[in-house]
Amino acid sequence: MNAFLFMLPAAFGLALAGLVAFLWALKSGQFEDPQGDASRILMDGDDPE
């Protein structure tokens, strides 16, 4: 029972930290252009000009 009383608030704290991190990433624009990032990785930047 002692372990349960420690683990329950720890689980809620970690869930809250994950939610705050996700909302921060959403607000800072981390998910603005996922399609551009997906196509940018396929481009070859070593083309001689």
CNS distance restraints for C-alpha pairs under 8 A (distance, minus, plus):
assign (resid   1 and name CA) (resid   5 and name CA) 6.45 0.50 0.50
assign (resid   2 and name CA) (resid   6 and name CA) 6.53 0.50 0.50
assign (resid   3 and name CA) (resid   7 and name CA) 6.00 0.50 0.50
assign (resid   4 and name CA) (resid   8 and name CA) 5.95 0.50 0.50
assign (resid   5 and name CA) (resid   9 and name CA) 7.23 0.50 0.50
assign (resid   6 and name CA) (resid  10 and name CA) 6.49 0.50 0.50
assign (resid   7 and name CA) (resid  11 and name CA) 6.01 0.50 0.50
assign (resid   8 and name CA) (resid  12 and name CA) 6.36 0.50 0.50
assign (resid   9 and name CA) (resid  13 and name CA) 5.99 0.50 0.50
assign (resid  10 and name CA) (resid  14 and name CA) 6.19 0.50 0.50
assign (resid  11 and name CA) (resid  15 and name CA) 6.14 0.50 0.50
assign (resid  12 and name CA) (resid  16 and name CA) 6.08 0.50 0.50
assign (resid  13 and name CA) (resid  17 and name CA) 6.14 0.50 0.50
assign (resid  14 and name CA) (resid  18 and name CA) 6.17 0.50 0.50
assign (resid  15 and name CA) (resid  19 and name CA) 6.22 0.50 0.50
assign (resid  16 and name CA) (resid  20 and name CA) 6.14 0.50 0.50
assign (resid  17 and name CA) (resid  21 and name CA) 6.13 0.50 0.50
assign (resid  18 and name CA) (resid  22 and name CA) 6.15 0.50 0.50
assign (resid  19 and name CA) (resid  23 and name CA) 6.15 0.50 0.50
assign (resid  20 and name CA) (resid  24 and name CA) 6.08 0.50 0.50
assign (resid  21 and name CA) (resid  25 and name CA) 6.21 0.50 0.50
assign (resid  22 and name CA) (resid  26 and name CA) 6.13 0.50 0.50
assign (resid  23 and name CA) (resid  27 and name CA) 6.08 0.50 0.50
assign (resid  24 and name CA) (resid  28 and name CA) 6.08 0.50 0.50
assign (resid  25 and name CA) (resid  29 and name CA) 6.40 0.50 0.50
assign (resid  25 and name CA) (resid  30 and name CA) 5.41 0.50 0.50
assign (resid  25 and name CA) (resid  31 and name CA) 7.57 0.50 0.50
assign (resid  26 and name CA) (resid  30 and name CA) 5.95 0.50 0.50
assign (resid  26 and name CA) (resid  31 and name CA) 6.35 0.50 0.50
assign (resid  33 and name CA) (resid  37 and name CA) 6.51 0.50 0.50
assign (resid  34 and name CA) (resid  38 and name CA) 6.22 0.50 0.50
assign (resid  35 and name CA) (resid  39 and name CA) 6.40 0.50 0.50
assign (resid  36 and name CA) (resid  40 and name CA) 5.93 0.50 0.50
assign (resid  37 and name CA) (resid  41 and name CA) 6.49 0.50 0.50
assign (resid  38 and name CA) (resid  42 and name CA) 7.41 0.50 0.50
assign (resid  39 and name CA) (resid  43 and name CA) 6.90 0.50 0.50
